[in-house]
Amino acid sequence: MGTKIVQHNIFGEMEEIRTKKTRKEVFEDYDGFVNKFKPKLTTDDCYTPQYVYDVIRDWVDENVIPLEGKRVVRPFCPGGDYRNFDYSGDCFVLDNPPFSILAEIRDFYAEHNIGYFLFAPALTLFSRLGKNEDNVTYIVAAAKIVYDNGAEVRTSFITNRIPGELRVTVRGDLFRRVKEATDRMEGMTKKEQPRYVYPSHVISSALLNKIAERDIILDIPARECEYIRALDSQRAAKKSIFGYGFLLSERLAAERLAAERLAARKSTVWELSERENEIIKRLSANP
């Protein structure tokens, strides 16, 4: 079948380097031809299973904003244009947007005062900042979702409709609900990811996933946290916090320790700098 191409290797032996298809074989390879024109799916093409969407919608109705009487909309259909979508009436966006333009989407909704509850990649949740972070809450759920295109993505959420100044909230109850629904449908198993060890005053979405998995609730007010991309001790090593994170006040650091004990393992331990300790003192002075 086909034409075998051979050549001498460095030992003077003959070896096959490739097999060239005949014209007949190329013509008959219909599947290979069709596959060339199929769109390549990315995390922007993750379509939410309905049973997962229903669980999240119920949770939002109970914990974020009552949805009765609201027009719950999903602008991010394949080939859709979210900017020209009909947002008239008392609408609320609850959908899984393209992750690559999540910050752009949030800026658009902030500019037009549109309420939203958006899916976001759990491990890089804090790296999707928009221009206006007022009234924005990051919901750490670390829900393992197998989307309709087969992609398995740890998923958390971002909303602009939780009252008050809550910046981050860890919701193990949402993780549990999605897991229970997914286990019934998919029989998913838990996979543990490697982690660095950070001081108790530092959180990232990846670190908080462990708390969510333990069915624990942890609230982090905006006045007791400050956004950071890396610790000063990491910068010298040209490292950063994966997905970025927040510095916490003394009170919240103690709550985090009570909620989560990282697994003992050989890890790189990042230390707080004098500058970062000063920030923590400032944050702790305004509980």
N, C-alpha and C positions, 0 to 999 in steps of 0.2 A: 504494500500500500504506500503510495507516494514515492518520492525520490530521496534516498538516504545520502547525505553529504558527509564525507569522511576526510580526515587529514592526519598527518603525522603529529603525534604529541612530542613533548620534549625528550622522551625516551626512544624516539624513532619508531614507535608503534602506531598502528593505524587505529583511529578512534572516530566514532560517529559524533558529530557536533550538533546536528539538527536533522529533522525530517521535513522535507518540503512537500506539501500536498500537491496532488495533480490538479489540473483544471476541473476534472470531473468531481473530485473530492471537495474542492472549494465550492463548486456550484451546488452540490448536494448538502453542504453544511448549512442548512436553513436556520437551525437554532443559533449557531454562532453569528450568522448574519443579522438575525433579529435582535440579538443581545446588544449589538453595537449601538442600536438606536433607543434602547431602554434608558430612561433617566436614572442617574445614580443617586440613591437616597442618602441624605445626610441627617444630622439631628434637626435640621429645619423641616424635615419631612416626617416627623413623628406624629402620627395621628392617634389620638387618645381612644382607647377602647371605651365603649359606652358604659360598661359596668364600673370602670374606674371613674369616669366623669360623673356618674350619678352619685357615687360615694362622696366625692369632693364637693359636689354641688350641695348635698345635704349638710355637710360640715360647715360650709360657708354660710348657709342659711341659719344655722344654729349659733355660730361663733363669730361671724364677721358682720353680716348685714342681713336683715330679713328680706327674702326674695319675693315674698308674696306681693303681687301687684306690680312688680318690676318686670321689664322686658329684658330677660337674660339673653345676651347675644354672643355669637361666636364668629368674629370677623375673619378668622385665619383659616378659611377653607382653601384647598389647593387652587392656585391661580387667582386668589382673591386680592383685592386692593383695600387694605384696612383704612387707608386715609379717606377713601371715598365711600366707605360703608355708611349705612343709614343708622346714625346714633340718636335719632329723634326720640322724643318721649322720655319716660323714666327708665332709661336703659342701664344695664350693668354688664360689663365685659367679663366673662368667665371662660377663658380659653387657653390653649396651648400655642403660644406664638413662636415664630422662627427665632431660635435662641441667638442667632448671629446679629440680629438687629433689635434685641430686647430693649436696650437703652434708648434707641431711637423711638421705639413704640411708646415707651413710658413718657418720654418728653412730649410726644404728640398728645397723649391723654392728659398730661398735666396742663398743657397749654389750653386744652379745650374743656377742662374740668369734667372729664369722663371717669367715672368710677370703674375700677378694674380689680380682678383677682387673676393673676397670670402665673402659669407654670414657669419654672426656671430650673436650670441644671444645679443640682444640690452642691456639687463640689466647688463650683465657682459662683455661688449665689451672690457673694458680696462684691464680685467684680463687674456686676451689671448695673452700675450706678447711672442714674440719669442726671440731668442738669439741676433738677429741683428735687431734693430729697425730703422736703417738708411733708409731713403726714404719710410718709412711706413706712411700711412695716415689712420686714423680712420674716417669713414663716418657715422655720427649719423643720422639715418633716422627714427628709431622707427616704421618701417613698420609692421603693424599687418598682418601676412600671415597665412592663413589656408592651411597647406600642404596636400599633397595627402593622407597621412595616418590619417588625421583628427586632427593632433596636431596643436594648435594655438600658434604661437611663435612670439613675438616682435623681429624684425630682423633689424640689421644694417650691416655694411660692412667694410672690410679692403682691402686696395690695396697698391701695391708698384709701381704704375705707374703714380701718380700725380706729375707733375714737381715741383721743388722747395723744400722747407723745411716745407711744411704744415703738421702738426702733426694730428690735429683734424679739421674736418669741419662738421657743422650742416647743413643738406640739407633738408629743409622743402619741397622743390619742388619734391624730390624723394619720401618722405613720401606721398605727395599729389597724385603723379602719381600712386603709388601702391594702395593707398586707393580708388581712383576713379575706377581703374580696378577691385579691390576686391569687392567694393560695387556693381558694376554692376553684378558680378558673385555670390556673397555670401550674400549681404545685411547685412554686418557686422555692429555692433554697438560699440561705444566707451566705454571703461572701464578705469576708473581712478584708479591709484595705489597710496597707501599712501606713504609719503616721510618724511624724516627728513628735517630740515631747515639748510642749510650750509651757510657760509660766501660767499659773492659775488666772492671772489678770488678762490673758489673751484668749480670744475665741476666733474661730473661723467656722464657715459652714461645715467643713469636713469634720472638725472637732465636735461640733454640736450634734452631728448625725448620731453619734453613739448615745447621746441623751435621748434623742427622739425614739431610737430603737428600744429603749427601756421603758417606754410609755410614761415619760416624765414631762411635766410642763414647767418651763422656765421663762419668765418675762424679763426683758432688758430695756428699761426706759432710756430714751435718748439722752437725758441729762446725766446719765451715769456711764456713758460709753463714748468712745471717740474712734472714728474710722482710721485704719492704718493699712498700709500695703506690705510693710516689712518691719521687723524689729531692727534697732540700730546694730545689734550684734550680728544680724544676718547680712546687713549691707556689706560689711567687710569681706564676707565670704561670697558675695554676689548671689545671695539667696533672698527669697521673699516668702511670705505666707501664701500657700497655694489657695487661690481664690480670694485672697485678702481677708481682712477681719476687723476686729474692734478691740481696743483696750477697755478694761472694765474697772469700776471702782472697787474698793476693798469689800464692800458688802456683796456686790455681785460676784466677785472672785470667790468668796466664801460659799455662795450659793452654788456656783459652778462645781466647786470641789465636792460639795455635798451631793450633787446630782450625778457626777461622773468621775470614775476612777479609770484612768487610761491603763490598758493592759501593760504589765511589766515586760519590757523587751529592750534589747539593745537599740538605743535611739540617740539622735543628736538632740541635745538639750540647749535651747536658745534662752539666753538670759536677758532680763530687762536692763536697759541703760539708765544712767542717772537722769537723763532728760525724760525718759518714759516714766520713771518713778515720780517725777515732778508732775507730769500730766495726771497720773493716778491720784496724787494728793489733791490736785485741783478738782478732779471728778468726784472724789470722795467727800469733799467739803460741801457739796450741793446734793445731798440725798433727796 
